[in-house]
Amino acid sequence: MPGEPTATATCTGPRGETAAPIRLGRPRPGEGRKLWRLARDCRKLDLNSPYCYLLWCRDFARTSVVARAGEAVVGFLTGYVRPDAPDTLFVWQIAVDGAYRGRRIARRMLDHLGLVMTELGCLHMEATVTPDNVASLRTFESFARAQGAALRRHEGFGSALFPDHHQPEVLIRIGPLPQRPAPGGTTAPEQE
């Protein structure tokens, strides 16, 4: 999309061969099914309905990020600006295809989202993470350090609030984030 931020990086495959470049950008209309399949295949995320992912690609594309290798969606991050806290962007889900893990794609998607947050005037990022999700916790800690921002943990949603045997969700709040101009003064384009 014109004016959309773009970032590209070339990753290497398991034997050192060059893999398709990873491009970061907004989800496209119609990619909801790809996000749903990736969330399902991760087996660690709460799986939402396919319709939810379709709506996410349409209604929250600006505050979400997709990682693509060619036309394949190999990662996604969904987020939204909290209606009652317009200076806060909430990260709903992050998923990376198992074959692409270990390449810092989740962290790169957070960095990409940081550029969008600057444009939107968001100073804080929030997310909830289950206590056993060490990889996500480390990714958010790394992002906070790189931004020079504090990361605080708060009680989020206790197990008793869920209808099933769900672990508690710890609320992570990062900020305030430094306000930096996006490259060229516009939203970061899709990155390769």
PyMOL commands that set and color helices and strands:
alter all, ss='L'
color gray80, all
select helices_A, chain A and resi 32-42+50-59+61-63+98-100+105-120+134-147+159-161+183-185
alter helices_A, ss='H'
color red, helices_A
select strands_A, chain A and resi 7-12+18-25+65-69+72-82+85-96+124-129+150-157+169-175
alter strands_A, ss='S'
color yellow, strands_A
deselect
rebuild
show_as cartoon
